[in-house]
Amino acid sequence: MTLKEFLSDRLGRLVLQPVSMAVMTVFLLATGTQAGILIIILIVWFLLFLILQAYDFLKLRSHLDELKSIMDGLDQKHLFSECVPTPHNAYERRIYQLMRRSGKAMIEAVSDARCTQRDYREYIESWVHEIKTPITAARLICRSADPRLRAKLSRELSQIDNHVERVLFYARAESPENDFIISRTDLAGIAEEAIEQHQSLLIQSGVRIETGDLAQTVYTDGKWVCFILGQLLQNAVRYRTGTPVITLSARQLGRQIQLTVEDNGIGIPSHELPRVFERGFTGSNGRSRGGSTGMGLYLCRRLAGSMEIDLQIHSAEGQGTSVILTFPSPESITPQTD
């Protein structure tokens, strides 16, 4: 609380004091009080008033600083009402009781929401594992189909599998610390796994993959980075043009490692670039080509942030897109496994 706020809050009291002093002065003069005595009384009154106001101001400011310190020290801010010391003033105690009731209701609501969220996540994970069984069965059935039909069905099944994986990672992104494991990881191995997982889609789309200097070691969760690379590959395929080429390259930047995924596709309009990481944003390209959910890049940014990976995107319409993942240096992160 500032002095200006304090004085503004007590404006009525400050105005009342001069009025009271004037009334008292008129009364004392009317009763024959000597001027010298009257002056002394007014000075003492004024000084006492100033002292009381200064005391109130310092007391209130100290109390607010204490409450702010308690709030800043809480990881879960909704527990504030449980940590506030009981006030001594009767009016403040009533306010405190109401705040406690409100805080208790909010804590119960937060607890219920977390339980619901946990149940929903467990259901989604269970559903993902169950749906993979018919997908695998469908792949086996495709082997006996006509080669042309088999290629089409395999591509559609790959798309279904990709959507299922996206759902799983979206559910896990709500509490990433419970799922990812940071370890020393070979970047070339992650890239190879991502390319292999999407090999059918890349081949059928006529996309050529080029790699350069991926022999780098990073500290990250290989499974999550593989998913991110998979989303970037899918985007590059979806928005391809001409003779599509996707280039994966890495370079050392001080103690950090940068991985670049670059394509020569249709690119992204400059006015849409700031929004590509927003949840559900599809953009003009997504609307014109269809099949876009607006979740891929959103998940990439969210998962990358959980692993302290800086993710940046650069694009020019008609010239292609490049996505840069900057992995943290070994000093800034502690591996959980070797």
C-alpha positions as CSV (number, residue, x, y, z in Angstrom):
1,M,0.0,0.0,0.0
2,T,1.3,3.4,-1.0
3,L,0.8,6.6,1.0
4,K,-1.4,8.0,-1.7
5,E,-3.6,5.0,-1.6
6,F,-3.8,5.2,2.2
7,L,-4.8,8.9,2.2
8,S,-7.3,8.3,-0.6
9,D,-8.9,5.5,1.5
10,R,-9.2,7.8,4.5
11,L,-10.3,10.9,2.6
12,G,-13.5,11.3,4.6
13,R,-11.7,11.1,8.0
14,L,-9.1,13.6,6.8
15,V,-11.8,16.1,5.8
16,L,-13.7,15.6,9.1
17,Q,-10.7,16.5,11.3
18,P,-10.4,20.2,10.2
19,V,-14.2,20.5,10.4
20,S,-14.1,19.1,14.0
21,M,-11.2,21.3,15.0
22,A,-13.0,24.4,13.7
23,V,-16.2,23.5,15.6
24,M,-14.2,22.9,18.7
25,T,-12.4,26.2,18.3
26,V,-15.6,28.2,18.0
27,F,-17.0,26.4,21.0
28,L,-13.9,27.1,23.2
29,L,-13.7,30.7,22.1
30,A,-17.4,31.1,23.0
31,T,-16.8,29.7,26.5
32,G,-14.0,32.2,27.1
33,T,-11.0,29.9,26.6
34,Q,-7.8,31.8,26.3
35,A,-6.2,31.9,22.8
36,G,-2.9,30.5,24.0
37,I,-4.5,27.4,25.6
38,L,-6.7,27.0,22.5
39,I,-3.6,26.9,20.3
40,I,-1.9,24.3,22.5
41,I,-5.0,22.1,22.4
42,L,-5.2,22.3,18.6
43,I,-1.5,21.5,18.2
44,V,-1.7,18.5,20.5
45,W,-4.8,17.3,18.8
46,F,-3.2,17.7,15.3
47,L,0.0,15.9,16.4
48,L,-2.0,13.0,18.0
49,F,-4.0,12.7,14.8
50,L,-0.9,12.5,12.7
51,I,0.7,9.9,14.9
52,L,-2.4,7.7,14.8
53,Q,-2.6,7.9,11.0
54,A,1.1,7.1,10.7
55,Y,0.8,4.2,13.0
56,D,-2.2,2.9,11.0
57,F,-0.4,3.3,7.7
58,L,2.7,1.5,8.9
59,K,0.7,-1.3,10.5
60,L,-1.5,-1.8,7.3
61,R,1.6,-1.8,5.0
62,S,3.4,-4.3,7.2
63,H,0.4,-6.6,7.3
64,L,-0.1,-6.4,3.5
65,D,3.6,-7.1,3.0
66,E,3.3,-10.2,5.2
67,L,0.3,-11.4,3.2
68,K,2.1,-10.8,-0.1
69,S,5.1,-12.7,1.2
70,I,2.9,-15.7,2.1
71,M,1.2,-15.6,-1.4
72,D,4.6,-15.4,-3.2
73,G,5.9,-18.4,-1.2
74,L,3.0,-20.7,-2.1
75,D,3.4,-23.0,-5.1
76,Q,-0.4,-23.6,-5.1
77,K,-1.9,-20.1,-4.7
78,H,-5.4,-21.4,-4.0
79,L,-4.2,-22.5,-0.6
80,F,-3.6,-18.8,0.4
81,S,-6.7,-18.7,2.7
82,E,-5.4,-21.7,4.6
83,C,-2.1,-20.0,5.4
84,V,-3.2,-16.5,6.4
85,P,-2.8,-15.9,10.1
86,T,-6.0,-15.2,12.0
87,P,-6.6,-11.5,12.4
88,H,-7.3,-9.8,15.8
89,N,-9.9,-7.3,14.6
90,A,-13.6,-8.5,14.8
91,Y,-14.5,-7.2,11.4
92,E,-11.4,-8.7,9.8
93,R,-12.1,-12.0,11.5
94,R,-15.5,-12.1,9.8
95,I,-13.9,-11.4,6.5
96,Y,-11.3,-14.1,7.2
97,Q,-14.0,-16.6,7.9
98,L,-15.8,-15.8,4.7
99,M,-12.5,-16.1,2.8
100,R,-11.8,-19.5,4.4
101,R,-15.2,-20.8,3.3
102,S,-14.6,-19.5,-0.2
103,G,-11.1,-21.0,-0.2
104,K,-12.3,-24.3,1.0
105,A,-15.0,-24.4,-1.8
106,M,-12.3,-23.6,-4.4
107,I,-9.9,-26.3,-3.1
108,E,-12.7,-28.8,-3.3
109,A,-13.5,-27.7,-6.9
110,V,-9.8,-27.9,-7.8
111,S,-9.5,-31.4,-6.3
112,D,-12.6,-32.6,-8.2
113,A,-11.3,-31.1,-11.4
114,R,-7.9,-32.9,-11.0
115,C,-9.7,-36.2,-10.3
116,T,-11.8,-35.7,-13.4
117,Q,-8.8,-34.8,-15.5
118,R,-6.8,-37.8,-14.2
119,D,-9.7,-40.2,-14.9
120,Y,-10.1,-38.7,-18.4
121,R,-6.4,-39.1,-19.1
122,E,-6.4,-42.7,-17.9
123,Y,-9.4,-43.4,-20.1
124,I,-7.7,-41.8,-23.2
125,E,-4.5,-43.8,-22.6
126,S,-6.5,-47.0,-22.2
127,W,-8.5,-46.1,-25.4
128,V,-5.3,-45.5,-27.3
129,H,-3.9,-48.9,-26.4
130,E,-7.1,-50.6,-27.3
131,I,-7.5,-48.9,-30.6
132,K,-4.0,-50.0,-31.7
133,T,-5.2,-53.6,-31.7
134,P,-7.7,-53.2,-34.6
135,I,-5.2,-50.9,-36.4
136,T,-2.6,-53.7,-36.3
137,A,-5.2,-56.2,-37.4
138,A,-6.2,-54.0,-40.3
139,R,-2.6,-53.8,-41.4
140,L,-2.3,-57.6,-41.4
141,I,-5.5,-57.9,-43.5
142,C,-4.1,-55.3,-45.9
143,R,-1.2,-57.7,-46.8
144,S,-3.6,-60.0,-48.7
145,A,-5.3,-57.1,-50.6
146,D,-4.6,-55.9,-54.1
147,P,-1.2,-54.0,-54.2
148,R,-2.8,-50.7,-55.2
149,L,-5.6,-51.0,-52.7
150,R,-3.0,-52.1,-50.0
151,A,-1.0,-49.0,-50.6
152,K,-4.1,-46.7,-50.2
153,L,-5.3,-48.6,-47.1
154,S,-1.8,-48.5,-45.5
155,R,-1.6,-44.8,-46.0
156,E,-5.0,-44.2,-44.4
157,L,-4.1,-46.5,-41.5
158,S,-0.9,-44.6,-41.0
159,Q,-2.9,-41.4,-40.8
160,I,-5.2,-43.0,-38.2
161,D,-2.2,-44.2,-36.2
162,N,-0.7,-40.7,-36.3
163,H,-3.9,-39.1,-35.0
164,V,-4.1,-41.7,-32.3
165,E,-0.5,-40.9,-31.2
166,R,-1.4,-37.2,-31.2
167,V,-4.3,-37.9,-28.8
168,L,-2.0,-39.9,-26.5
169,F,0.7,-37.2,-26.4
170,Y,-1.9,-34.5,-25.9
171,A,-3.3,-36.3,-22.9
172,R,0.2,-36.8,-21.4
173,A,1.1,-33.1,-22.1
174,E,-1.2,-32.1,-19.2
175,S,1.3,-33.6,-16.8
176,P,4.6,-34.1,-18.7
177,E,6.8,-34.5,-15.7
178,N,5.2,-37.9,-15.0
179,D,6.0,-39.3,-18.4
180,F,9.2,-38.0,-20.0
181,I,12.7,-39.2,-19.0
182,I,15.7,-37.0,-19.8
183,S,18.8,-39.0,-20.8
184,R,21.8,-38.9,-23.0
185,T,20.4,-39.5,-26.5
186,D,21.8,-39.9,-30.0
187,L,20.2,-37.3,-32.3
188,A,20.8,-39.4,-35.4
189,G,18.9,-42.3,-33.9
190,I,15.9,-40.2,-33.0
191,A,15.8,-38.8,-36.6
192,E,16.1,-42.3,-38.1
193,E,13.3,-43.6,-35.9
194,A,11.0,-40.7,-36.9
195,I,11.7,-41.2,-40.6
196,E,11.2,-45.0,-40.3
197,Q,7.8,-44.5,-38.5
198,H,6.6,-42.3,-41.4
199,Q,8.4,-44.1,-44.2
200,S,5.2,-45.3,-45.9
201,L,3.8,-41.8,-45.9
202,L,7.0,-40.3,-47.2
203,I,7.4,-42.9,-50.0
204,Q,3.8,-42.6,-51.2
205,S,4.0,-38.8,-51.2
206,G,7.2,-38.9,-53.2
207,V,9.2,-37.0,-50.5
208,R,13.0,-37.2,-50.5
209,I,14.8,-37.1,-47.2
210,E,18.2,-35.5,-46.9
211,T,20.3,-35.6,-43.7
212,G,23.4,-33.8,-42.7
213,D,25.7,-34.0,-39.6
214,L,23.2,-35.6,-37.2
215,A,26.0,-37.3,-35.3
216,Q,25.3,-35.2,-32.2
217,T,24.4,-36.1,-28.6
218,V,21.7,-34.3,-26.7
219,Y,20.1,-34.6,-23.3
220,T,16.4,-35.1,-23.9
221,D,13.5,-37.6,-24.0
222,G,14.0,-39.5,-27.3
223,K,10.3,-40.7,-27.5
224,W,9.0,-37.1,-27.2
225,V,11.4,-35.6,-29.6
226,C,10.6,-38.4,-32.1
227,F,7.0,-37.5,-31.8
228,I,7.8,-33.8,-32.5
229,L,9.9,-34.7,-35.5
230,G,7.0,-36.9,-36.7
231,Q,4.6,-34.0,-36.5
232,L,7.0,-31.8,-38.5
233,L,7.5,-34.5,-41.2
234,Q,3.7,-34.9,-41.5
235,N,3.3,-31.1,-41.9
236,A,6.0,-31.0,-44.6
237,V,4.3,-33.8,-46.5
238,R,0.8,-32.2,-46.2
239,Y,2.1,-28.9,-47.5
240,R,4.5,-30.2,-50.2
241,T,4.8,-28.8,-53.7
242,G,6.8,-29.7,-56.8
243,T,9.6,-32.1,-56.0
244,P,9.3,-32.3,-52.2
245,V,12.5,-32.5,-50.2
246,I,12.9,-32.5,-46.4
247,T,16.3,-31.8,-44.9
248,L,17.3,-32.7,-41.4
249,S,20.6,-31.2,-40.2
250,A,22.2,-30.4,-36.9
251,R,24.9,-28.0,-35.7
252,Q,26.7,-27.2,-32.5
253,L,26.0,-23.7,-31.1
254,G,28.3,-23.3,-28.1
255,R,27.2,-25.9,-25.6
256,Q,23.9,-26.3,-27.3
257,I,22.8,-28.3,-30.3
258,Q,20.4,-27.0,-32.9
259,L,18.4,-29.4,-35.1
260,T,16.8,-27.9,-38.2
261,V,13.9,-29.5,-40.2
262,E,13.6,-27.7,-43.5
263,D,11.3,-28.3,-46.4
264,N,10.7,-26.7,-49.8
265,G,6.9,-26.7,-49.5
266,I,4.3,-23.9,-50.0
267,G,5.4,-22.0,-46.9
268,I,3.4,-20.0,-44.4
269,P,2.0,-16.5,-45.0
270,S,3.9,-14.0,-42.9
271,H,0.8,-12.7,-41.1
272,E,0.0,-16.2,-39.9
273,L,3.4,-17.1,-38.5
274,P,2.8,-15.6,-35.1
275,R,-0.3,-17.8,-34.6
276,V,1.0,-21.2,-35.9
277,F,1.6,-22.5,-32.3
278,E,-1.9,-21.6,-31.1
279,R,-4.2,-24.6,-30.3
280,G,-6.6,-25.2,-33.1
281,F,-5.2,-22.7,-35.6
282,T,-5.2,-24.1,-39.1
283,G,-4.4,-21.1,-41.3
284,S,-5.3,-20.6,-44.9
285,N,-3.1,-23.5,-46.1
286,G,-4.8,-25.9,-43.6
287,R,-8.3,-24.8,-44.8
288,S,-7.4,-25.1,-48.5
289,R,-5.7,-28.5,-48.3
290,G,-7.9,-30.0,-45.6
291,G,-7.0,-32.6,-43.0
292,S,-5.4,-30.1,-40.6
293,T,-6.5,-30.1,-37.0
294,G,-4.3,-27.2,-35.8
295,M,-2.9,-29.4,-33.0
296,G,0.4,-30.6,-34.4
297,L,2.5,-27.5,-33.9
298,Y,0.7,-26.6,-30.7
299,L,1.7,-30.0,-29.2
300,C,5.3,-29.6,-30.5
301,R,5.7,-26.2,-28.8
302,R,4.1,-27.5,-25.6
303,L,6.2,-30.7,-25.4
304,A,9.4,-28.9,-26.4
305,G,8.8,-26.3,-23.6
306,S,8.5,-29.2,-21.1
307,M,11.9,-30.5,-22.1
308,E,13.4,-27.0,-22.1
309,I,13.9,-27.1,-25.9
310,D,13.5,-23.8,-27.7
311,L,11.4,-24.2,-30.8
312,Q,11.4,-21.6,-33.5
313,I,9.8,-21.5,-37.0
314,H,10.8,-19.5,-40.0
315,S,8.9,-19.5,-43.3
316,A,8.4,-17.6,-46.5
317,E,5.3,-18.1,-48.6
318,G,6.2,-20.2,-51.7
319,Q,9.7,-20.9,-50.5
320,G,9.3,-23.5,-47.7
321,T,9.5,-23.7,-44.0
322,S,12.3,-24.4,-41.5
323,V,11.8,-25.4,-37.8
324,I,14.7,-25.1,-35.4
325,L,14.9,-27.1,-32.2
326,T,17.6,-25.9,-29.8
327,F,18.5,-28.4,-27.2
328,P,19.7,-27.2,-23.8
329,S,23.4,-27.6,-22.8
330,P,24.3,-30.5,-20.5
331,E,25.1,-28.0,-17.7
332,S,21.5,-26.7,-17.6
333,I,19.8,-30.0,-17.2
334,T,20.4,-33.1,-15.1
335,P,20.0,-36.5,-16.8
336,Q,17.7,-38.9,-15.1
337,T,19.4,-42.0,-16.6
338,D,22.6,-42.7,-18.3
